[in-house]
Amino acid sequence: MNIKNAVTLSDEDLRYAEELVENGRFPSVSDVISAGLTRMRMLDRVSEDPLAGMADEIRRRAELPEDQRIPFDGDTMFDEIRTLIRERKAAKVHGV
């Protein structure tokens, strides 16, 4: 069931919605608004997903200023992982 309702949009939002209609992406401004609400509902559902939370955290960290980012040195990281694997294998061999 559809219910008619008046919605107030900023000039910028209305121009964007009208562009989407003009470009043939949506048949009407009403459909643009409806698609936006549908997407928000989908995002609400996805936010309960742990992987979506990880994606949000990655995006958040990517937006940090360069001096606040966690440095990433692939070679060093892989060397540390290899060392950790060797240590765990050695511990299993020695029954630790």
Contacts in CASP RR format, 6 or more apart in sequence:
PFRMAT RR
TARGET T0000
AUTHOR 0000-0000-0000
METHOD contacts of the structure
MODEL  1
MNIKNAVTLSDEDLRYAEELVENGRFPSVSDVISAGLTRMRMLDRVSEDP
LAGMADEIRRRAELPEDQRIPFDGDTMFDEIRTLIRERKAAKVHGV
7 33 0 8 1.000
9 17 0 8 1.000
14 29 0 8 1.000
17 26 0 8 1.000
17 29 0 8 1.000
17 32 0 8 1.000
17 33 0 8 1.000
18 29 0 8 1.000
20 26 0 8 1.000
20 32 0 8 1.000
21 27 0 8 1.000
21 28 0 8 1.000
21 29 0 8 1.000
21 31 0 8 1.000
21 32 0 8 1.000
26 32 0 8 1.000
26 35 0 8 1.000
46 52 0 8 1.000
47 53 0 8 1.000
47 56 0 8 1.000
61 69 0 8 1.000
61 70 0 8 1.000
END
